[in-house]
Amino acid sequence: MIRLDNEAIEVLVVGRNSAHGYHVGTEIIGTKGSIQIRMSLQWDEVVLLSNKGIVQKSCNGFLDRFEQAYLNKAGEFIRCILESRKLGVKVDDSAEAT
């Protein structure tokens, strides 16, 4: 729980696990409304509706969702080593983005 400069109260909840699969999202709730910001949980646009409820396929983890991003990151790291150059981003960049 954080008190902001304008005296508003912020509650930050961060989780690492999701029973249904990989999930990234943000929900901002205010006194006059709310907004949800999240990535689609679906692999495709298929949704099964039956007497047992609604079923959607979800990603199981980081590698399912971000495999190509990890490959790109690893490739750039290896190129930096081979070319004796530094990465273009620094640790502080990640912290600031977060």
Backbone torsions as a table, in degrees:
resi	resn	phi	psi	omega
1	MET	NA	131.1	-175.2
2	ILE	-130.6	135.7	172.8
3	ARG	-96.0	122.1	-178.5
4	LEU	-82.8	168.4	-179.1
5	ASP	-56.8	-32.2	-179.2
6	ASN	-88.8	15.6	177.6
7	GLU	76.0	0.0	175.3
8	ALA	-69.6	153.4	178.6
9	ILE	-104.6	131.8	177.7
10	GLU	-113.8	134.3	174.9
11	VAL	-115.9	120.4	-177.7
12	LEU	-110.8	123.2	178.2
13	VAL	-120.7	124.3	-179.5
14	VAL	-124.1	130.7	179.0
15	GLY	-124.3	160.3	-178.3
16	ARG	-115.5	-19.0	-175.3
17	ASN	-122.1	149.3	176.0
18	SER	-141.8	121.7	-173.9
19	ALA	-61.3	-31.5	-175.8
20	HIS	-88.3	-4.9	-178.0
21	GLY	130.9	-168.0	-176.5
22	TYR	-71.9	136.5	-175.5
23	HIS	-148.9	128.3	175.9
24	VAL	-125.0	131.7	179.3
25	GLY	-171.0	164.8	177.4
26	THR	-137.1	137.6	173.6
27	GLU	-128.4	126.9	179.4
28	ILE	-114.1	119.7	-177.7
29	ILE	-115.7	123.6	179.4
30	GLY	-122.2	-179.5	-178.6
31	THR	-72.2	-19.6	-177.9
32	LYS	-113.5	8.4	178.7
33	GLY	154.5	-173.1	179.5
34	SER	-148.6	164.7	177.6
35	ILE	-141.8	140.2	175.4
36	GLN	-113.2	130.9	178.5
37	ILE	-123.4	115.4	-179.5
38	ARG	-155.6	160.4	174.0
39	MET	-81.7	152.7	175.9
40	SER	-63.9	135.9	177.9
41	LEU	-83.2	-12.1	-172.5
42	GLN	-85.0	147.4	170.6
43	TRP	-79.3	-33.3	-179.0
44	ASP	-147.8	-167.8	-176.4
45	GLU	-94.9	14.5	-178.7
46	VAL	-84.5	125.3	176.7
47	VAL	-128.9	128.0	179.1
48	LEU	-98.4	121.8	176.9
49	LEU	-113.4	124.8	-179.8
50	SER	-147.0	-175.3	178.6
51	ASN	-69.6	-7.5	176.6
52	LYS	-95.5	-1.9	179.2
53	GLY	117.9	-161.8	-179.0
54	ILE	-106.1	132.7	-178.9
55	VAL	-124.0	130.1	175.1
56	GLN	-131.7	139.0	176.3
57	LYS	-72.6	139.9	-178.1
58	SER	-126.8	158.1	174.8
59	CYS	-69.6	144.4	179.9
60	ASN	-86.1	-23.4	-177.0
61	GLY	-175.8	-173.2	-177.2
62	PHE	-54.5	-49.1	-174.5
63	LEU	-66.0	-34.1	176.3
64	ASP	-61.9	-43.7	-175.4
65	ARG	-82.6	-37.2	-169.7
66	PHE	-120.4	24.6	-176.7
67	GLU	-52.7	-50.2	-177.6
68	GLN	-64.7	-37.0	177.8
69	ALA	-63.1	-41.9	177.6
70	TYR	-64.9	-40.7	177.9
71	LEU	-63.1	-42.2	177.8
72	ASN	-62.4	-43.8	-178.9
73	LYS	-63.9	-45.2	179.5
74	ALA	-64.2	-40.4	178.6
75	GLY	-61.9	-42.8	178.5
76	GLU	-65.0	-40.7	177.7
77	PHE	-60.2	-45.2	179.0
78	ILE	-64.6	-41.8	177.3
79	ARG	-61.4	-39.3	177.8
80	CYS	-61.3	-41.3	178.4
81	ILE	-64.3	-48.5	-177.4
82	LEU	-64.9	-32.7	-178.0
83	GLU	-97.3	5.6	179.7
84	SER	51.8	49.1	177.4
85	ARG	-130.3	162.3	-179.0
86	LYS	-89.0	154.9	174.7
87	LEU	-63.3	152.2	-179.1
88	GLY	-77.6	-15.4	179.3
89	VAL	-114.0	152.3	-179.1
90	LYS	-117.3	166.2	-179.8
91	VAL	-56.5	-41.0	-179.2
92	ASP	-61.2	-30.8	178.1
93	ASP	-61.7	-42.6	179.4
94	SER	-65.1	-44.7	-180.0
95	ALA	-62.8	-41.5	179.8
96	GLU	-66.4	-39.5	179.2
97	ALA	-64.5	-37.2	179.9
98	THR	-68.3	NA	NA
